[in-house]
């Protein structure tokens, strides 16, 4: 009779341990939407109370799961010992049996079942888990506190489901095992990083802001829009710290289109819209929600002293999640392309050392590293298409824009003839000839 009782006790304990394992897996992998639907479909209040206090109930569930696993192991050990007089042999056989049975029946199958049928298992097991939690009361919490005392510095068990660190680790493992694609893993990781990123990390710096002076005409504004590729430009007073408003391409185009034949166009100040200011220490996640709510696409970033630190757009924030946004005008090209007559179209990111090698010149500048930086430094402002300078015996001209921020991506570089007067007109003619030769215009006609 005793062996039958022990066998029945072992089976009951294994069954309950398997059920609690499946329930734990179901609660861990249950999506929020399915949890809300399960609460609505549940007749009692047990599931609602579990969702209100998930940490306490999950602790109780884990305690009872361990309890039933141990009780089944003890029952099997006693059962085998009752058949065999050798206690050591009985313990060895019982350990082997429980290792195999526990792994299959408790460790693997219930967890898979819980993941597949999470909603149904949650509703089914909720009353049992609620009752088991009530039986234990605060005991699981005391045991967790005791465990934290034994292992100081370990992460606190304050989450019923996955913590952010656990989810990141799970994501890395899924990516390494090709369960999800690398780009999908990067996208999810960027969502986690999004909440920790500050505006100062994604803004367009003050030195890269393209502005228009107060009192400028709409024709000048339209020319600046067309040459720069931007659709919104700040209107400034004496300097960049005094931003009076932001003028929009659509407003300027509409105003110019509606002008009468003899009507004088207004200045940009009359069309400028209000400015949205944000501190540079603001989290980008908060700013994104605010811009969405206000239907605003651009904001001016200010530093702790109230000065202009930069400019941030809605696209800048979205790029933090999805990566760099480019348009259909962007193309992949070589870093340097010979145009003819000794001139080159070079990438703005090319180092000045590489540029010097093209023309057998020694270019040494401690303040900038790239051709684009050299052009901007010599120009004294943000370059746009057509901006031309003469520096270190080279004529540089901004050639094209790329990227969502419409920054100069390629520059035409040509050597200035020795002894020639290098005024702006000479530079424009020299670079224009280089472009025409590259497009197939005969040298004689280009000259």
Secondary structure, DSSP 8 states (H G I E B T S, - for coil): -HHHHHHHHHHHHHHHHHHHHHHHHHHHH--HHHHHHHHHH-SSSHHHHHHHTHHHHHHHHHHHHHHHHHHHHHHHHHHHHHH-S-HHHHHHHHHHHHHHHIIIIIIIHHHHHHHHTHHHHHHHHHHHHHHHHHHHTTHHHHHHHHHHHHTTTS-----SS--HHHHHHHHHHHHHTTSS-HHHHHHHHHHHHHTT-BGGGTSEEGGG--EEETT-BHHHHHHHHHHH--SEEEEESSSTT-EEEEEEHHHHHHHHHT--TT----BHHHH-B---EEETTSBHHHHHHHHHHHT--EEEEE-TTSSEEEEEEHHHHHHHHH-----TT-----SEEEEETTEEEEETTSBHHHHHHHTT-----SS--BHHHHHHHHHTS---TT-EEEETTEEEEEEEEETTTTEEEEEEEEE--TTS---HHHHHHHHHHHHHHHTT--HHHH-
